[in-house]
Amino acid sequence: MTSSLTENLPEFQFWQDLSAFNRLSTAIWIFDIEDHNIWWGNESALKFWDADTLDDLVQRDFSTDSSSVRRRLHEMFETSAQGDRVEENWTLYPNGQPQMAILTFTPILIESRKKALLIEATPQIKDELDHRTKRILEAVRHTPLMITTFDGDGSLLAQNPAAANAYNIQEKSTTIEERYNDPEIRKRILDRHDTPKRFRRDIKVHTAFGERWHTLTAEIGIDPVSARQVIVATEEDITERVQAQEELRRLNLNLEQRVAERTHKLTLARQEAENANRSKGNFLATMSHELRTPLNAIIGFSDMLEHQIYGPVNAKQTAALNDIHSSAQHLLELINELLDASTIDSGELKLFEEFFQHDDIVDYCHATFELEAMKKDQNLIVENNVRDVLIKGDSRRFRQILINLLGNAFKYTPEGGSVSLQIDYDTDNNLLFEIKDTGIGIEETRLPDICKAFTQAASSSWAAGKGVGLGLYIASRLIDAHDGTLTIASKINQGTTVKVLIPNNRLKEA
């Protein structure tokens, strides 16, 4: 409770200040709710409690009161302190005999600002109930909650209609142990008497409606007839809720099993795919090695024949040998791409990193493609704006990146077109390689998949005889291995721009 509410409460330091209440015929006493005893009572209160003196009254023992009684007294102090009048029917036990009375509670402070209640008691005539009590009893009759009172020894004393219907009204000899099929339940309830939390359990019971689940709440009370200790049990049927929870648990279990089965199938499928991919990689690697040996021999012998090492050849034979040499060289390039792709797929790609200058690689690419550009009446522009910079990486693989990207640019640029290579810094001092062409371009829908293996940018007529679609795939993976990024922008019939970004943490001045 906030201090602002207690500040306005009347306070009594000494019980002698209350002597004026002795003239009243109404029984009035002050109950200390913190120490749980009577602090003072007037002469009418002495008669109500059948006490000879005030000392006799204040020494009465209330330690057997249940936790619910103690909790209710504190609740009434809080409620009445906020200005609400509290009046209730109570059964009290002066000298162990039940006495029904209407009690009115007023919050006050005593001694060192201890919380207390000034209680006015109006005894009720026996066998006559007021309207409030009658209404409470009627509510107990009609509530779906099952309310049962057991004697201290566990025998059944009374039950409301809901409990009687649930447990068969003829079974009047039922004990608490028999009803709840637990020989230790009475002991456990009594052991919880002095604890702040009431006894509460979800239990399975056998009722007239079959096996049901009930939430059982039990507290210790005093019988208003015999003044003996009793157990008041309240039950709520929660069978439908338990069944719903069980159904949900079963569904969750089935879902977990289905997920586990699906996960197992996906794992097997992934393993099969990985095995197939490994087999494919092993096959490609093996075949690439096996095919390169005779191809190198074909290239070597055709080159020697063309140079007339084994004797003179005529013009037609020279042209045929040139075609053989070119075709074998092209096939060797395809096989090398397959070998690189299988190496990458198997995770065995290794970079032999060192610091190198890109100038030599750019000059090599310029010389390599300049002749090809002349043959197709194409224009090659190389603009290197970055000098004296070292790149940390594999120079052979870096050269392969530029050759693949430039090769694609020339491959898909018609005669009379142009290809440019520009090297510069971006705004964050990263090294940027930009390759532009005026070629046939790439459809926008194909760009997200353009770097996948065996994917070609152009239509089938343009792609015919121009490779198997591994150039961009290999280049992109090699760029990834150098911590770089590859971006491609393109429009149909307007050309393509490819950018390779090498991060500045891989650069240093020469």
C-alpha positions in Angstrom: 0.0 0.0 0.0 1.2 3.5 -0.8 2.2 5.8 2.1 -0.3 8.4 0.9 -3.3 6.0 1.8 -2.0 5.2 5.3 -1.2 8.8 6.1 -4.9 9.6 6.5 -5.7 6.6 8.7 -6.4 7.1 12.4 -3.6 6.1 14.7 -3.6 4.9 18.3 -0.5 4.5 20.3 -2.1 3.3 23.5 -5.2 1.2 24.0 -6.3 3.4 26.8 -7.2 6.1 24.2 -10.1 3.8 23.2 -11.9 3.7 26.6 -14.8 5.7 25.1 -15.8 2.6 23.1 -16.5 0.7 26.4 -19.9 2.6 26.6 -21.1 1.0 23.4 -23.2 -2.1 23.4 -21.7 -3.3 20.1 -18.8 -5.6 20.4 -15.7 -3.8 19.1 -12.1 -5.0 19.1 -8.9 -4.1 17.3 -7.1 -6.9 15.5 -3.3 -6.5 14.8 -3.0 -8.1 11.3 0.8 -8.0 11.3 1.2 -10.0 14.6 -2.2 -11.7 14.1 -3.7 -11.2 17.5 -6.3 -9.0 19.3 -4.7 -5.8 20.5 -7.7 -4.4 22.4 -11.4 -4.9 22.9 -14.3 -3.1 24.6 -16.5 -4.7 27.4 -19.0 -5.9 24.8 -16.2 -7.6 23.0 -15.2 -9.4 26.3 -18.7 -10.8 26.4 -18.7 -11.8 22.7 -15.4 -13.7 23.2 -16.4 -15.0 26.6 -13.3 -13.4 28.2 -13.1 -12.4 31.8 -10.6 -9.6 31.4 -8.9 -7.6 28.6 -5.7 -9.5 29.3 -7.5 -12.8 28.8 -8.8 -11.5 25.4 -5.5 -10.2 24.1 -3.8 -13.4 25.0 -6.1 -15.5 22.8 -4.2 -17.8 20.4 -5.1 -17.4 16.7 -2.1 -19.2 15.3 -4.3 -22.0 13.9 -6.0 -19.6 11.5 -5.5 -20.7 7.9 -3.5 -18.8 5.3 -6.7 -17.8 3.6 -8.0 -16.1 6.7 -4.7 -14.1 7.1 -4.7 -13.2 3.4 -8.4 -12.0 3.6 -7.6 -9.7 6.6 -4.8 -8.0 4.6 -7.1 -7.7 1.6 -9.8 -6.0 3.7 -7.3 -3.6 5.1 -6.2 -2.6 1.6 -9.7 -2.3 0.3 -11.2 -0.4 3.2 -8.2 2.0 3.3 -9.2 3.1 -0.2 -12.5 4.3 1.2 -14.7 1.2 0.5 -16.9 0.0 3.4 -16.2 -3.7 4.0 -18.9 -5.8 5.7 -19.0 -9.6 5.7 -20.5 -12.6 7.4 -18.0 -14.5 9.5 -18.1 -17.6 11.7 -16.0 -17.0 14.8 -15.1 -19.4 17.6 -15.1 -17.9 21.1 -13.9 -20.6 23.4 -14.2 -23.1 20.5 -17.9 -22.6 20.0 -19.1 -21.3 16.5 -20.7 -17.9 16.5 -22.0 -16.3 13.3 -21.7 -12.5 13.1 -21.8 -9.6 10.7 -18.4 -7.9 10.9 -17.6 -4.4 9.8 -13.9 -3.6 9.2 -12.2 -0.2 9.6 -8.4 0.2 8.9 -6.4 1.9 11.5 -2.7 2.2 12.7 -1.5 1.2 16.1 1.7 1.6 18.1 4.6 2.1 15.7 2.3 2.5 12.7 1.4 -1.2 12.5 -1.5 -2.2 10.4 -4.7 -3.1 12.2 -8.5 -3.5 11.7 -11.1 -2.0 14.1 -13.9 -4.7 13.9 -17.5 -4.2 14.9 -19.5 -7.4 15.4 -23.2 -7.9 15.3 -24.1 -11.5 16.3 -26.7 -13.3 14.2 -29.6 -15.2 15.7 -29.0 -18.9 15.3 -30.6 -20.7 12.4 -31.4 -17.4 10.7 -29.3 -16.2 7.8 -29.2 -12.7 6.3 -29.9 -12.1 2.6 -26.2 -12.0 1.6 -25.5 -15.4 3.2 -28.6 -16.9 1.5 -27.4 -15.6 -1.9 -23.9 -17.0 -1.3 -25.4 -20.4 -0.4 -27.5 -20.3 -3.5 -24.5 -19.5 -5.7 -22.6 -22.4 -4.1 -25.5 -24.7 -5.1 -25.5 -23.6 -8.8 -21.7 -23.1 -9.4 -20.1 -25.7 -11.7 -17.2 -25.8 -9.3 -17.2 -28.9 -7.1 -16.9 -27.8 -3.4 -16.4 -30.5 -0.7 -15.7 -30.3 3.0 -13.8 -33.1 4.7 -13.2 -33.6 8.4 -9.7 -33.4 9.8 -9.6 -37.2 9.7 -10.5 -37.2 6.0 -14.1 -38.2 6.2 -16.7 -36.5 4.0 -18.8 -33.8 5.7 -20.6 -31.9 3.0 -20.5 -31.3 -0.7 -22.4 -29.0 -3.1 -24.6 -30.4 -5.9 -21.8 -30.2 -8.5 -19.5 -32.4 -6.4 -22.4 -34.7 -5.5 -23.3 -35.3 -9.2 -19.7 -35.8 -10.1 -18.9 -38.4 -7.4 -22.4 -40.0 -6.9 -24.4 -38.6 -4.0 -24.9 -42.1 -2.5 -21.3 -42.5 -1.6 -21.5 -40.6 1.7 -18.8 -42.6 3.4 -16.2 -41.5 0.9 -12.9 -40.3 2.4 -10.6 -37.8 0.9 -8.0 -40.5 0.2 -10.6 -42.7 -1.6 -12.0 -39.8 -3.6 -8.7 -38.8 -5.0 -7.1 -42.2 -5.0 -4.1 -41.0 -3.0 -3.3 -42.3 0.5 -1.0 -39.4 1.2 -3.1 -36.5 -0.1 -4.5 -35.5 3.4 -1.0 -35.4 4.8 0.2 -33.3 2.0 -2.6 -30.8 2.3 -2.1 -30.5 6.1 1.6 -30.0 5.6 0.9 -27.0 3.4 -1.2 -25.3 6.1 1.5 -22.9 7.3 2.9 -22.1 3.8 1.8 -18.9 1.9 0.7 -20.9 -1.1 -2.4 -23.1 -1.0 -2.4 -26.7 -2.0 -3.1 -27.0 -5.8 -2.8 -30.0 -8.1 -4.0 -31.3 -11.4 -5.2 -34.8 -10.8 -7.0 -37.6 -12.6 -10.2 -38.8 -10.9 -12.9 -41.4 -11.4 -16.3 -39.8 -11.5 -19.9 -40.7 -12.5 -19.0 -39.3 -16.0 -15.9 -41.5 -16.3 -12.3 -40.7 -16.0 -11.8 -36.9 -15.8 -9.1 -34.3 -15.1 -9.7 -31.9 -12.2 -7.7 -29.0 -10.8 -7.9 -29.5 -7.0 -7.4 -26.6 -4.6 -7.5 -27.3 -0.9 -7.3 -25.2 2.2 -7.6 -25.7 6.0 -10.7 -24.1 7.6 -12.9 -24.3 10.7 -16.2 -26.1 10.7 -19.0 -23.6 11.7 -20.9 -26.4 13.3 -18.4 -28.3 15.3 -15.6 -25.7 15.4 -13.2 -28.5 14.4 -10.5 -28.2 11.7 -11.7 -29.2 8.2 -10.3 -29.4 4.7 -12.3 -27.4 2.1 -11.6 -28.8 -1.4 -12.6 -27.0 -4.6 -12.4 -28.7 -8.0 -12.6 -27.5 -11.6 -13.1 -29.9 -14.5 -10.3 -29.3 -16.9 -10.7 -32.5 -19.0 -11.3 -30.6 -22.3 -8.3 -28.4 -21.7 -6.0 -31.4 -20.9 -7.4 -33.3 -24.0 -6.7 -30.3 -26.2 -3.1 -30.0 -24.7 -2.6 -33.7 -25.3 -3.9 -33.4 -28.9 -1.6 -30.5 -29.5 1.3 -32.4 -28.0 0.5 -35.4 -30.3 0.3 -33.1 -33.3 3.6 -31.5 -32.4 5.1 -35.0 -31.9 3.8 -36.0 -35.3 5.0 -32.8 -36.8 8.5 -33.4 -35.3 8.5 -36.9 -36.7 7.4 -35.7 -40.1 10.1 -33.0 -40.0 12.7 -35.6 -38.9 11.6 -37.9 -41.7 11.7 -35.1 -44.3 15.0 -33.9 -43.0 16.4 -37.5 -43.3 15.1 -37.8 -46.9 16.6 -34.4 -47.7 19.9 -35.4 -46.1 19.9 -38.6 -48.2 19.0 -36.6 -51.3 21.8 -34.1 -50.6 24.3 -36.9 -50.0 23.2 -38.5 -53.3 23.6 -35.2 -55.0 27.0 -34.6 -53.5 28.1 -38.1 -54.4 26.8 -37.6 -58.0 28.6 -34.2 -58.1 31.8 -35.8 -56.8 31.5 -38.6 -59.4 30.9 -36.0 -62.1 33.9 -34.0 -60.9 36.1 -37.1 -60.8 34.9 -38.1 -64.2 35.6 -34.7 -65.7 39.0 -34.5 -64.0 40.0 -38.0 -65.2 38.7 -37.5 -68.7 40.3 -34.0 -68.9 43.7 -35.5 -68.0 43.2 -38.4 -70.3 42.1 -36.3 -73.2 44.8 -33.6 -72.9 47.7 -36.0 -73.5 46.6 -37.1 -77.1 45.4 -33.5 -77.8 48.8 -32.1 -77.0 50.3 -34.8 -79.3 47.8 -33.8 -82.1 48.7 -30.1 -81.6 52.4 -30.9 -81.6 52.4 -33.1 -84.7 50.1 -30.8 -86.7 52.4 -27.9 -85.8 55.5 -29.9 -87.0 53.8 -31.0 -90.2 52.7 -27.4 -90.9 56.3 -26.3 -90.5 57.4 -29.2 -92.9 59.5 -30.9 -90.3 58.7 -34.3 -92.0 58.9 -33.0 -95.5 57.2 -30.6 -97.9 53.4 -30.1 -97.9 51.3 -28.3 -100.5 49.0 -25.3 -99.8 45.8 -27.4 -99.4 47.6 -29.7 -96.9 48.9 -26.6 -95.0 45.3 -25.2 -94.7 44.1 -28.6 -93.5 46.9 -28.8 -90.9 46.1 -25.3 -89.8 42.4 -26.3 -89.2 43.5 -29.4 -87.3 45.8 -27.3 -85.1 43.1 -24.7 -84.4 40.4 -27.3 -83.7 42.7 -29.2 -81.4 43.7 -26.0 -79.6 40.0 -25.0 -79.2 39.2 -28.5 -77.8 42.1 -28.2 -75.4 40.8 -24.9 -74.1 37.4 -26.5 -73.5 39.0 -29.5 -71.6 41.1 -27.1 -69.5 37.9 -25.2 -68.6 36.2 -28.5 -67.6 39.2 -29.4 -65.5 39.2 -26.0 -63.7 35.4 -26.3 -63.1 35.8 -29.8 -61.6 38.6 -28.5 -59.4 36.5 -25.7 -58.2 33.4 -27.9 -57.6 35.4 -30.3 -55.5 36.7 -27.5 -53.3 40.3 -28.2 -54.3 41.0 -24.9 -55.8 44.3 -23.5 -54.4 45.8 -20.1 -54.9 49.5 -19.6 -55.0 49.4 -16.1 -53.6 52.2 -13.5 -53.8 52.3 -9.8 -54.5 52.4 -9.2 -58.3 52.0 -6.2 -60.7 48.9 -6.3 -62.9 50.6 -4.2 -65.6 52.3 -7.2 -67.2 49.0 -9.1 -67.2 47.2 -6.2 -68.8 49.9 -5.9 -71.5 49.7 -9.7 -72.2 45.9 -9.5 -72.6 46.3 -6.5 -74.9 48.8 -8.3 -77.1 46.7 -11.5 -77.1 43.4 -10.0 -78.2 44.8 -7.2 -80.4 45.3 -9.7 -83.3 41.9 -11.2 -82.8 40.3 -7.7 -82.9 42.1 -6.9 -86.2 40.8 -10.2 -87.7 37.2 -9.2 -86.9 37.7 -5.5 -87.7 37.0 -4.8 -84.0 38.4 -2.0 -81.9 40.3 -2.8 -78.7 40.9 0.0 -76.2 43.0 -0.5 -73.0 43.3 2.3 -70.5 45.4 1.5 -67.4 45.2 4.5 -65.0 46.8 2.6 -62.1 50.5 2.0 -62.0 53.1 0.8 -59.4 50.5 -1.1 -57.4 51.0 -4.7 -56.2 48.1 -7.1 -55.8 48.1 -10.0 -53.4 46.9 -13.1 -55.3 47.7 -15.8 -57.8 49.0 -14.0 -60.9 48.3 -17.0 -63.2 44.7 -17.2 -62.0 44.3 -13.5 -62.3 45.4 -13.6 -65.9 42.9 -16.3 -66.5 40.1 -14.0 -65.1 40.9 -11.2 -67.5 41.4 -13.6 -70.5 38.0 -15.3 -69.8 36.2 -11.9 -69.4 37.8 -10.3 -72.5 37.3 -13.5 -74.5 33.6 -13.4 -73.8 33.4 -9.8 -74.7 35.1 -10.5 -78.1 33.1 -13.7 -78.6 29.7 -12.0 -78.4 30.6 -8.7 -80.1 29.9 -8.6 -83.9 32.4 -7.4 -86.5 33.0 -3.7 -86.4 32.3 -3.5 -82.7 34.5 -2.4 -79.9 35.8 -3.8 -76.5 37.5 -1.7 -73.8 39.4 -2.5 -70.7 39.8 0.3 -68.1 41.7 0.0 -64.8 41.1 2.6 -62.1 40.3 3.2 -58.4 36.8 3.5 -57.1 35.7 6.0 -54.4 36.9 3.6 -51.7 40.3 3.1 -53.2 39.5 -0.4 -54.3 41.0 -1.5 -57.6 38.4 -1.6 -60.4 38.7 -3.5 -63.7 35.9 -2.5 -66.1 35.3 -4.4 -69.4 32.8 -2.9 -71.8 31.7 -4.2 -75.2 29.2 -3.2 -77.9 28.0 -6.8 -78.4 24.6 -8.5 -78.5 23.9 -8.0 -74.8 22.2 -10.3 -72.3 18.5 -10.5 -71.4 17.8 -9.1 -68.0 16.1 -12.2 -66.8 19.2 -14.3 -67.5 21.6 -12.1 -65.5 21.0 -13.7 -62.1 22.0 -17.1 -63.5 24.7 -16.0 -65.9 27.6 -17.0 -63.7 26.3 -20.6 -63.2 28.2 -23.5 -64.7 27.2 -24.5 -68.3 25.2 -21.3 -68.8 25.6 -19.2 -71.9 24.6 -15.6 -72.2 23.8 -15.6 -75.9 21.1 -17.4 -77.9 21.8 -20.8 -79.3 22.9 -19.5 -82.8 25.5 -17.2 -81.2 26.6 -19.8 -78.7 27.2 -22.5 -81.2 30.8 -23.4 -81.3 31.8 -20.7 -78.7 32.3 -22.9 -75.6 30.3 -24.8 -73.1 29.4 -22.0 -70.7 32.2 -22.2 -68.1 34.1 -19.0 -68.7 32.1 -16.7 -66.5 31.6 -19.5 -63.9 35.3 -20.0 -63.5 36.1 -16.3 -63.5 33.5 -15.6 -60.9 34.8 -18.3 -58.6 38.4 -17.2 -59.0 37.3 -13.6 -58.2 35.6 -14.9 -55.1 38.8 -16.6 -54.1 40.6 -13.2 -54.3 37.9 -11.7 -52.0 36.7 -9.6 -55.0 33.3 -9.0 -56.4 31.9 -9.4 -60.0 29.0 -7.3 -61.3 27.4 -7.5 -64.7 25.1 -5.0 -66.4 23.7 -5.5 -69.9 21.0 -4.7 -72.3 20.0 -6.5 -75.5 21.8 -5.1 -78.5 23.4 -2.4 -76.4 26.4 -4.3 -75.0 27.6 -5.5 -71.6 29.6 -4.0 -68.8 31.5 -6.3 -66.5 33.2 -4.9 -63.3 35.8 -6.7 -61.2 36.5 -5.1 -57.8 39.6 -6.1 -55.8 39.5 -4.8 -52.2 42.1 -2.4 -51.0 43.3 -4.7 -48.3 44.9 -6.8 -51.1 46.8 -3.8 -52.5 50.0 -2.1 -51.6 52.4 0.3 -53.3 55.2 -1.2 -55.4 
